[in-house]
Amino acid sequence: MTEAAELPPAPEQARAVFGDRFADAVRYAELLAEAGVQRGLIGPREVPRLWERHLLNCAVLSEVVPESVTVCDVGSGAGLPGIPLALVRTDLKITLLEPLLRRTNFLSEVVELLGLDHVTVMRGRAEEVMGKIQPVHVVTARAVAPLDRLATWGIPLLRPYGEMLALKGDTAEEELKSASAALSKLGAVETSILHVGEGVVDPMSTVVRVEVGESPGGVRFAAKRAKAARTGRTRRRR
């Protein structure tokens, strides 16, 4: 069993990034180091680098998320990047989407403990929840799947002219090139690679941004989205 003492002190950058929610960020790090390891949500070897590699690496995503938008964190896992983002940005309305029960239980506990009233936890796979959640402005993801597969899950959840922000590593440029055809079919109109967190994390966090046009998911998902909307209206009338 990994003890909380193995968690290093929060770096000074964390105080600046999390501001008034710094104490909550520390508590979240402690929960990851304790319950997160015990429940198999993160590996014990990740504990010494929780701050730099995980919390701060995710929190700096806030630099490229627009103000006061809706966000769906796909495959949220232990809450990365959704919870660090929520701690930094109370103006966002965030849904943490995760299919595994043990993870959603953990996420619900964290959200309640930290008083994250602007965060909702939903159990399910991205391909199953279309029509159950309102389309969002931004989809986020980290270490969920290769970009082409991730896009098939995340892009259909977007509103027209929304964007997917995927935290990636050194393979970002290669993944973007190999996924270009799939992204076009899914309605992507512009892609870019961003580097965020200057002066906070080293190396900076790499983000693949995929912006969509008026038909997120492309033709394939247009009929499915319309059917889901009709089904939702029918249920509300009953």
Secondary structure, DSSP 8 states (H G I E B T S, - for coil): ---GGGS----HHHHHHHGGGHHHHHHHHHHIIIIIHHTTSS-GGGGGGIIIIIIHHHHGGGGGS-TT-EEEEET-TTTTTHHHHHHH-TTSEEEEEES-HHHHHHHHHHHHHHT-TTEEEEES-GGG-BTTB--EEEEEEESSS-HHHHHHHHGGGEEEEEEEEEEE-TTHHHHHHHTHHHHHHTTEEEEEEEEE-TTTSSS-EEEEEEEE-SSTTHHHHHHHHHHHHHHHHHHHH-
